[in-house]
Amino acid sequence: MHTSRSSQTPLVRMSGICKTFPGVQALDDVSFDLYPGEVHALLGENGAGKSTLMKILGGIYAQDAGEFTVANRRAEHMSPKRAQELGVAVIHQELNLCPHLTVAENIFLGREQTKFGALAQRRMNAEAAQILTDLRIDISPDAIVSKLPVGGQQMVEIAKALSAHCKVLVMDEPTSALTSREVDELNRMIRDLQSVGCGIAYISHRLEELAAIADRVTILRDGRHIATMNYRDTNIHQIISFMVGREITEKFPTVTAPRGQELLRVEHLASRAVHDVSFSLYKGEILGFAGLMGAGRTELMRAIFGADAMLSGDIILEGKSLRINSPRDAIRHGIVCVPEDRKKEGLCINLPIHENVGLANLDRLTAPLSTIDRAAERLTTQRAIDELKIKTPSQNQYARNLSGGNQQKVVVGKWLVRDAKVFLFDEPTRGIDVAAKVEIYNLMNRMKSQGLGVLFVTSEMPEALGMADRILVMCEGCITGEFTRETATQEKILEAATRFARVAI
Amino acid sequence: MEPARAFTTPSPRRDNPLRRVFAARGMGQVISVSAALALMFVAFALFNRNFVSRRNLTELLRQVSPILIIGIGQSYVLITAGIDLSIGSVVGMSSMLSATLMTKAGLPPAAAILITLTSCLALGCLNGALVSRAKLPPFIATLGTMIIARGVAQWVNNNRNTDGISSQAFRNMFYYDKFLGLFAPVWIALVLFLIFNFMLSRMKIGRRLYAIGSNYEAAKFSGVNVAQTEMAAYVVSAFNACVVGLILTAMSGMGAMDAGNGYELNAVAASVIGGVSTMGGQGLLFGTVIGSCIWGVLNNGLQFAGAPQALKNIVIGVVVIVSVLIDRVARGNILDLRKLFGIRRKPQPTA
């Protein structure tokens, strides 16, 4: 396949693609092409721009600059529908099937066939069966999708994409939920598709499994195109070194504090997405958690904070074993959390600032008759506003009217007045501006120098390297690496973050 | 970190009470609906001078009171982003149970009230437990208890309305007594309003009710005992429905099996007209007062104007819809008519 490429015309030719989101240059002059019958892997760290590029190809986003062709037709006025007409099918990370409908109903969703105005159920079932047989997928067309295992649902997605006669298939991390047998099955299908001339763009974090299928790889970093190579001319070490060569442009304020006694110990913790995790946090330490999206870091924080049920394990704070069944318990013991999604878990955006801050501190703002001590609430809120430099005209401002950075500061501010011992920060700087980021960093450092413990989940590797005293790396709900600030490098972290237990080759 | 030591104490900004009132969520709609109420009042007064007679006004207030009381209960539940469909049936259950106990069982009114109250609160706890612990959708949970409570109302006196109750004291206390020119139900409503408004606007429980309605997860992450708070709303609702049941028994002097039929939705209407959001997290009990008054004025005023019952219903239905639409427009979500009628904009050429 590689040999004849120069003589072929590419199915997809993208050049000079740029895309800016508020505050981020997601793609900067990126080129990408895809030939019939090849598997082109698209690699890069979290936020490198892979998914954005594929969403432009799939008509979900419009590029700011640059152009592309699909099968020699200029792609203009793109929409998901137009992309489908051009023969592009995208299988997203999250499955997009209607779980209550049958396989055939899903495959023909939106383009149902009718007979005298009624659904031609039998014909659609027969055609779906044909498609599934062609793909050598052993699933009945009238099976209910929710009853299928995840791998089977993935197959249905592919069948659905192919039934629309696509020539270009984009797969965004198709194997993240599959068992190794299902991965084998998927690879077999991919090879079948190659042999009929489909081009496949394949995003994955599991570098090992590329060996079985990839013809070429393209590596993106910080929205820029770094390299495109034949897979057989390269190796995993080279790919990793291209992926992580990220410049650390930000400056991180550093504070040295003596590491104190053990503050928090987590032993053999297991929850729905965390398997047997043990670690210790010391006083005056920022402990970073690195890893890829979905590695189980947020779930670990949720379990410690009592937001998810712990299946087993112990949480020991200052030598005392805690029973934490709800965030209420955790807060009472001095463990507080700045959650990952501030609009979902952090703030009541339709309430004013002082009510958001007050809500977390109602136990200490009590006046007679179980009323709220409004003066104390004002003081508490004013303290959060002053200390965190929250930009707002008044405490009565609704949280929804604040910028992302200021919203995040309100979430942090809720906990400032409590005598908390352990702070859980889950992606605290996501989607906020640089100045606000630095203020969050300073705050974490101040907690550190006051002898508090900070657990810091971040997907930004420079941030982990710049802020954390120690870094634990997670992959598939397990800790797969531990580094001190001195020994950690981007390569080592990424290698640990992609240490998947089941390697499908 | 020690609270309030590590930093310089800022002088708290003086809290202008007037500003605070206007900053309260839902105040906008309360103001616009109050204006509408005033207009209606004037219009009906011009139409028929008897409408503003002292006699009619005291009667009007007495008619409004039950609606206000159940409206308060429903508002509590709506603020938590729930709904209580069992209110009307609990009214019926309260009426039948109290009347049966006073007639057939021959209990003194105080004992009858106590037993009735306990039963209704138990039903409120059941509602709360189904929603907050068993995580049933409020609509389903309270639909079930609505049917159950109506069943109980029919069952306690063998599927018959009760005989007349003998205790005139009971009837006077809950309906006929007049104090400072106002009937008993008005005083009951006033006291309940003051208590529950204080709870909602001043007490910690109130803050938590708004918080779980605004964002349940965030409230949980802030350490709120979400289940207990949600439970409280349904208990308040059942308590208020119980009181209304007693008022209806006092009014008619007997227990009627269909007492309170449809009240749960009248309560929603009163709340919603007054600016309580069915999406939760927003609304003032003062709005519910205005909403109930609009309901009462329309009912009473249209009667004076000689309008048939059917017309009254049509008008009240329209008012419910219009009052919420006005609020949308006032909040800047001006109606996009094109969207409303499904007309699509021309696709914007991509840059």
Interface residues (C-beta under 8 A of the other chain):
Chain A: A62 D64 E76 H77 M78 S79 F305 A307 S326 P327 R328 I331 R332 C337 P339 K344 E345 G346 L347 C348 I349 N350 L351 P352 E355 N356 G358 L359 A360 L362 D363 R364 L365 T366 L369 S370 T371 I372 R374 A375 R378 L379 T380 Q382 R383 D386 E387 S394 Q395 N396 K414 L416 V417 R418 D419 A420 Q450 L452
Chain B: M1 E2 P3 A4 F7 T9 P10 P12 R13 D15 R20 A23 R25 F198 R202 M203 K204 I205 R207 R208 Y210 A211 S214 N215 E217 A218 A219 K220 F221 S222 G223 V224 N225 G281 Q282 P347 P349 T350 A351
